[in-house]
Structures are given as structure tokens and as C-alpha cells.
Amino acid sequence: MGGEEARPHGGGGLRPAGDGKGPEEGGCRSGPAPGPPPRGFRWLWRPLKLWRRWPRGGRKMATAAAGALGLLWGWLWSERFWLPQNVSWADLEGPGDGYGYPRARHILSVFPVAAGIFSVRLLFERFIAKPCALHVGIQDSGPYQAQPNAILEKVFVSITKYPDEKRLEGLSKQLDWDVRKIQCWFRHRRNQDKPPTLTKFCESMWRFTFYLCIFCYGIKFLWSSPWFWDIRQCWHSYPYQPLTSGLYYYYIMELAFYWSLMFSQFTDIKRKDFLIMFVHHLATIGLITFSYINNMVRVGTLVMCLHDASDFLLEAAKLANYAKYQRLCDTLFVIFSAVFVVTRLGIYPFWILNTTFFESWEMIGPYPSWWLFNGLLLILQVLHVIWSYLIVRIAFKALIRGKVTYPGRIRPRLCTLHSFLTSFLFSVPGGSWTVSSLACV
């Protein structure tokens, strides 16, 4: 049509095909100008106009969000917070020796390792722990199933799991059951929700194996480390302390294990202290990650090894309890209690806290992240005192109950602590337990 092209239906007028107003000349995009949609599609017009306006507003929002994230990121990685005076991140970019210096991106390797540990755990529990449990006589059977009853089930789920005498009498009249029969139903129903001993044995055997292996590795690694024999070496040349392969693997494995516990907590046996243990694992992960990024890894290895020293003993006592080797369980528990008190009330405050508070102050001086790190370690010590007090108090009460009167004389003896150990060891989900776990004994 002589250099002109017609617009499709819905437009108005003609536009020269080569009017030079395309995007490359600074004009509008080439092609027919959009008109209103055909009749029957008018309801799309307003959303379409809003969509055409979105990119400009979206760019502004994206720019503002990027600016806010930039400020947050700059504050999060502020050199004034993380590092001592006159030290910058650029100073730690050098290769150093071995693996260089600890960097935040190293933490990303933890997640595939944690997934691998979780997979190994599933295989371990199925092909190693379960046969061991069956070998020591633990049956592969669940608890007794309560007789199905809609009325009692509704009371159990919605009202109470421990009905009082008045409610029992009302249910007895409603169902024409004996009160004792209803009590037995509620007891069986409560036991039905409890995990089988076989499952708990497999979980504890996995934790025992890992804690024992990582403790042995930690001792082997620290034995050849200078800061194990002279703890002031933790602060010599800080923060220019290169990362060795052994130290790197130690940290990554510990951190990956606690991440795997975070994952498995949602698939493991649901316990009463689920939320508290979740917070505990989260705090542990935060403390390990913080010490790694801040390059306080030398003193961090001492803290981790010190805590691992008692964890595997607790899991061993639980295994003996599940297998009904009560004398072995009592012995392991006594050893665990002694190691716990010595390491966490003796070595930890007088060796670890002494160097992190006083020797580090003398050698490198305080700075913001130094205060935070020592604050977290001090909170950990407060928890150690509380847990130790609860252990000693409960053990003392059990020993008092163990005094048995015989004709003619009173012979005090160490009781087997059976009732105490059963409730205590069955309630503790992991190597590190919580105040609520002890308080429920």
C-alpha cells in the first residue's frame, strides 16, 4: 500500500512502516500500536494496563530492596564487629598455609556433608544397629494396641490423657465399663504413643558411634596441636592463624552432624522437649559457625572435644539401659556423671574460660565479636552449673531411697538407681540434654 501497512482490527488510522520511530531511534517499539481488546475481552484491559506499568515500579522496589540488603550485608560483615583493630577482610584473603584462613563460604560445604551423614545414619540403623538390638534381646514389636473406642479416643485426644476419678466414673456409666478397665485403656493408649525400645536403641547406637569416633579423632588431632599443651597458642598471631586440613575436617564434621540432627529431628521420635532441643541444636550451630568465621577455631576445637568427652558415655548408658544390663548401666552412668562434672565444672571454667577471658584480653584485646563470643561461652557455663546441680540432686535422692532396713541393723547400699535411670535415660534424646529432660524425672 505504497509504504504503508494497515493496522489490524481494533486500531485506528495508518502508520508509515519506516517512520524511524522504532526502539533503535529512540521511539516506540515497531509494529502496530496496541488498541483496546476485542469485545468480550474488555475485562482484561485494566489488569493489562496495570501489568504494563509494573516494570517501572518493580525496578524502583528492586532498587530499594537491593539497597536495604546491601546495608544489612555491610552491617553483617562489618570489619569493626568481626575483627580486631587494624585488621580487614582483605588481610585474610591471602593463602596462608594449608587451607588458607577460615572463610564464610566454607560453611556451604556443610550441607551436602550433613545430607551424607543423615544417609549414612539410615543405613547404619538398619543394617548394623537393628541386628545388634535383636542380638541383645530387644524385640521388634510395638506397644500393645488399645482397643478402638471413639468416645475414649475423643477424650484422650481433645480433653486429657490422665482422666481424674470424676471423669472416670462418668465414662464408666456412659460406656458401661468398669473403672479399672477404662484406666487400663488409657494406660495402653499412652504407651501406644511411646516409641518402641528398638527404635530408641538404634538412635542411641548411632549417636554413641558418632560421638565416640569424633572424640577419638579430636583427641588424635589435638594431641599433635601446640595449643593443646600451651593454650596461649590459641591467641598467638591471631587472627593470622592458617587453617590446616585436620582442623578443617574436624570443624566441618561437627557442624554437619548438628545440622543432620536438625534435619532428623523432624523424622525422629517426637519427644516432649522437641522445641527446646531444636533451640539447643540451633544455638550449637550458631556458636560453631561464629567461631569458625571469626577464626577462633583453635579454642573452638578444645570446647568441642571437651563436650564430646561425656556425650558418648551417656549414650552408652542408654544402650545398656535399653538392653536391660542394669549393672552396666549404673556403672556407665557413674562414670558419665564424674566425667561431666570434672570437664564442665572444672576444666571448662578454669582452662577454657580463663584463656578466652583473661589471656585473650592480654594478648589481642577486646573487640565487639570478642564480647559476643565470651558471652555465649559464659551462658554455656551457666547451663553446665544448672545441669550438674540437677544430676547431683537427683542422684542424691536416689541414693537416699536406696537405704534398706534389715532385721537387727541398717545396711546402706548403692541402689541400682533403676527407676531414676530409666526415666532419665529414656527422656534424654541426644548427647546434650536439657533442663526440661532432667526436670521431668
Solvent accessible surface area in square Angstrom, and as a share of the most:
residue,aa,sasa,rsa
1,M,161,0.72
2,G,81,0.78
3,G,59,0.57
4,E,75,0.34
5,E,87,0.39
6,A,65,0.50
7,R,70,0.26
8,P,89,0.56
9,H,178,0.80
10,G,37,0.36
11,G,35,0.34
12,G,55,0.53
13,G,58,0.56
14,L,92,0.46
15,R,71,0.26
16,P,68,0.43
17,A,62,0.48
18,G,74,0.71
19,D,53,0.28
20,G,41,0.39
21,K,127,0.54
22,G,8,0.08
23,P,82,0.52
24,E,138,0.62
25,E,101,0.45
26,G,70,0.68
27,G,30,0.29
28,C,107,0.64
29,R,157,0.57
30,S,77,0.50
31,G,26,0.25
32,P,68,0.43
33,A,56,0.43
34,P,80,0.50
35,G,27,0.26
36,P,69,0.43
37,P,24,0.15
38,P,83,0.52
39,R,212,0.77
40,G,56,0.54
41,F,110,0.46
42,R,128,0.47
43,W,178,0.63
44,L,72,0.36
45,W,71,0.25
46,R,166,0.60
47,P,71,0.45
48,L,74,0.37
49,K,69,0.29
50,L,91,0.45
51,W,170,0.60
52,R,135,0.49
53,R,165,0.60
54,W,145,0.51
55,P,60,0.38
56,R,169,0.62
57,G,30,0.28
58,G,15,0.14
59,R,149,0.54
60,K,137,0.58
61,M,123,0.55
62,A,63,0.49
63,T,97,0.56
64,A,69,0.54
65,A,52,0.40
66,A,62,0.48
67,G,40,0.38
68,A,60,0.46
69,L,115,0.57
70,G,43,0.41
71,L,142,0.71
72,L,101,0.50
73,W,162,0.57
74,G,44,0.42
75,W,179,0.63
76,L,73,0.36
77,W,57,0.20
78,S,30,0.20
79,E,67,0.30
80,R,211,0.77
81,F,65,0.27
82,W,16,0.06
83,L,4,0.02
84,P,16,0.10
85,Q,158,0.70
86,N,153,0.78
87,V,21,0.12
88,S,31,0.20
89,W,66,0.23
90,A,76,0.59
91,D,65,0.34
92,L,13,0.06
93,E,100,0.45
94,G,28,0.27
95,P,112,0.70
96,G,38,0.36
97,D,101,0.52
98,G,70,0.68
99,Y,95,0.36
100,G,6,0.06
101,Y,25,0.10
102,P,9,0.06
103,R,54,0.20
104,A,40,0.31
105,R,145,0.53
106,H,34,0.15
107,I,21,0.11
108,L,122,0.61
109,S,39,0.25
110,V,0,0.00
111,F,82,0.34
112,P,90,0.57
113,V,48,0.27
114,A,0,0.00
115,A,54,0.42
116,G,34,0.32
117,I,13,0.07
118,F,49,0.20
119,S,57,0.37
120,V,82,0.47
121,R,10,0.04
122,L,94,0.47
123,L,108,0.54
124,F,25,0.10
125,E,30,0.13
126,R,169,0.62
127,F,126,0.52
128,I,85,0.43
129,A,0,0.00
130,K,70,0.30
131,P,65,0.41
132,C,49,0.29
133,A,0,0.00
134,L,84,0.42
135,H,162,0.72
136,V,47,0.27
137,G,49,0.47
138,I,14,0.07
139,Q,130,0.58
140,D,86,0.45
141,S,75,0.48
142,G,51,0.49
143,P,41,0.26
144,Y,148,0.56
145,Q,109,0.49
146,A,13,0.10
147,Q,97,0.43
148,P,127,0.80
149,N,29,0.15
150,A,88,0.68
151,I,63,0.32
152,L,0,0.00
153,E,57,0.26
154,K,141,0.60
155,V,12,0.07
156,F,6,0.03
157,V,103,0.59
158,S,82,0.53
159,I,97,0.49
160,T,38,0.22
161,K,98,0.42
162,Y,154,0.58
163,P,20,0.12
164,D,90,0.47
165,E,128,0.58
166,K,168,0.71
167,R,95,0.35
168,L,9,0.05
169,E,83,0.37
170,G,39,0.37
171,L,9,0.05
172,S,20,0.13
173,K,171,0.73
174,Q,116,0.51
175,L,31,0.15
176,D,130,0.67
177,W,42,0.15
178,D,93,0.48
179,V,51,0.29
180,R,173,0.63
181,K,95,0.40
182,I,0,0.00
183,Q,79,0.35
184,C,34,0.20
185,W,13,0.05
186,F,2,0.01
187,R,109,0.40
188,H,52,0.23
189,R,30,0.11
190,R,55,0.20
191,N,51,0.26
192,Q,59,0.26
193,D,84,0.43
194,K,122,0.52
195,P,34,0.22
196,P,48,0.30
197,T,48,0.28
198,L,14,0.07
199,T,53,0.31
200,K,16,0.07
201,F,13,0.05
202,C,11,0.07
203,E,6,0.03
204,S,2,0.02
205,M,35,0.16
206,W,19,0.07
207,R,17,0.06
208,F,50,0.21
209,T,39,0.23
210,F,19,0.08
211,Y,4,0.02
212,L,60,0.30
213,C,78,0.46
214,I,11,0.06
215,F,40,0.17
216,C,71,0.42
217,Y,77,0.29
218,G,0,0.00
219,I,59,0.30
220,K,155,0.66
221,F,29,0.12
222,L,1,0.01
223,W,152,0.53
224,S,96,0.62
225,S,6,0.04
226,P,74,0.47
227,W,14,0.05
228,F,46,0.19
229,W,152,0.53
230,D,63,0.32
231,I,17,0.09
232,R,81,0.30
233,Q,52,0.23
234,C,3,0.02
235,W,5,0.02
236,H,77,0.35
237,S,83,0.54
238,Y,18,0.07
239,P,2,0.01
240,Y,89,0.34
241,Q,4,0.02
242,P,41,0.26
243,L,0,0.00
244,T,65,0.38
245,S,49,0.31
246,G,16,0.16
247,L,3,0.02
248,Y,33,0.12
249,Y,111,0.42
250,Y,1,0.00
251,Y,3,0.01
252,I,10,0.05
253,M,69,0.31
254,E,4,0.02
255,L,2,0.01
256,A,0,0.00
257,F,0,0.00
258,Y,18,0.07
259,W,52,0.18
260,S,5,0.03
261,L,7,0.03
262,M,13,0.06
263,F,85,0.35
264,S,1,0.00
265,Q,21,0.09
266,F,117,0.49
267,T,101,0.58
268,D,27,0.14
269,I,27,0.14
270,K,125,0.53
271,R,46,0.17
272,K,197,0.83
273,D,9,0.05
274,F,53,0.22
275,L,125,0.62
276,I,82,0.42
277,M,4,0.02
278,F,52,0.22
279,V,83,0.47
280,H,36,0.16
281,H,12,0.05
282,L,88,0.44
283,A,65,0.50
284,T,29,0.17
285,I,10,0.05
286,G,37,0.36
287,L,32,0.16
288,I,14,0.07
289,T,27,0.15
290,F,18,0.07
291,S,5,0.03
292,Y,1,0.00
293,I,20,0.10
294,N,0,0.00
295,N,4,0.02
296,M,4,0.02
297,V,3,0.02
298,R,38,0.14
299,V,2,0.01
300,G,6,0.06
301,T,0,0.00
302,L,4,0.02
303,V,15,0.08
304,M,18,0.08
305,C,8,0.05
306,L,17,0.08
307,H,28,0.12
308,D,4,0.02
309,A,16,0.12
310,S,0,0.00
311,D,1,0.01
312,F,32,0.13
313,L,22,0.11
314,L,0,0.00
315,E,0,0.00
316,A,15,0.12
317,A,0,0.00
318,K,1,0.00
319,L,25,0.12
320,A,4,0.03
321,N,9,0.05
322,Y,6,0.02
323,A,12,0.10
324,K,172,0.73
325,Y,108,0.41
326,Q,34,0.15
327,R,208,0.76
328,L,90,0.45
329,C,0,0.00
330,D,23,0.12
331,T,68,0.39
332,L,31,0.15
333,F,4,0.02
334,V,92,0.53
335,I,78,0.40
336,F,0,0.00
337,S,22,0.14
338,A,55,0.43
339,V,40,0.23
340,F,0,0.00
341,V,51,0.29
342,V,87,0.50
343,T,11,0.06
344,R,3,0.01
345,L,57,0.29
346,G,26,0.25
347,I,63,0.32
348,Y,0,0.00
349,P,27,0.17
350,F,162,0.67
351,W,75,0.26
352,I,0,0.00
353,L,15,0.08
354,N,58,0.30
355,T,0,0.00
356,T,1,0.00
357,F,48,0.20
358,F,140,0.58
359,E,28,0.13
360,S,0,0.00
361,W,127,0.44
362,E,123,0.55
363,M,56,0.25
364,I,37,0.19
365,G,17,0.17
366,P,52,0.33
367,Y,12,0.05
368,P,66,0.42
369,S,0,0.00
370,W,2,0.01
371,W,140,0.49
372,L,80,0.40
373,F,3,0.01
374,N,3,0.01
375,G,29,0.28
376,L,61,0.30
377,L,2,0.01
378,L,87,0.43
379,I,104,0.53
380,L,36,0.18
381,Q,21,0.09
382,V,81,0.47
383,L,58,0.29
384,H,0,0.00
385,V,76,0.44
386,I,68,0.34
387,W,11,0.04
388,S,3,0.02
389,Y,128,0.49
390,L,15,0.07
391,I,3,0.02
392,V,88,0.50
393,R,97,0.35
394,I,20,0.10
395,A,23,0.18
396,F,123,0.51
397,K,104,0.44
398,A,2,0.01
399,L,66,0.33
400,I,81,0.41
401,R,151,0.55
402,G,4,0.03
403,K,113,0.48
404,V,51,0.29
405,T,104,0.60
406,Y,82,0.31
407,P,132,0.83
408,G,89,0.85
409,R,148,0.54
410,I,114,0.58
411,R,106,0.39
412,P,88,0.55
413,R,106,0.39
414,L,142,0.70
415,C,28,0.17
416,T,71,0.41
417,L,18,0.09
418,H,104,0.46
419,S,79,0.51
420,F,6,0.02
421,L,0,0.00
422,T,46,0.27
423,S,45,0.29
424,F,0,0.00
425,L,0,0.00
426,F,58,0.24
427,S,27,0.18
428,V,0,0.00
429,P,13,0.08
430,G,4,0.04
431,G,1,0.01
432,S,13,0.08
433,W,1,0.00
434,T,4,0.03
435,V,56,0.32
436,S,38,0.25
437,S,2,0.01
438,L,2,0.01
439,A,71,0.55
440,C,73,0.44
441,V,63,0.36
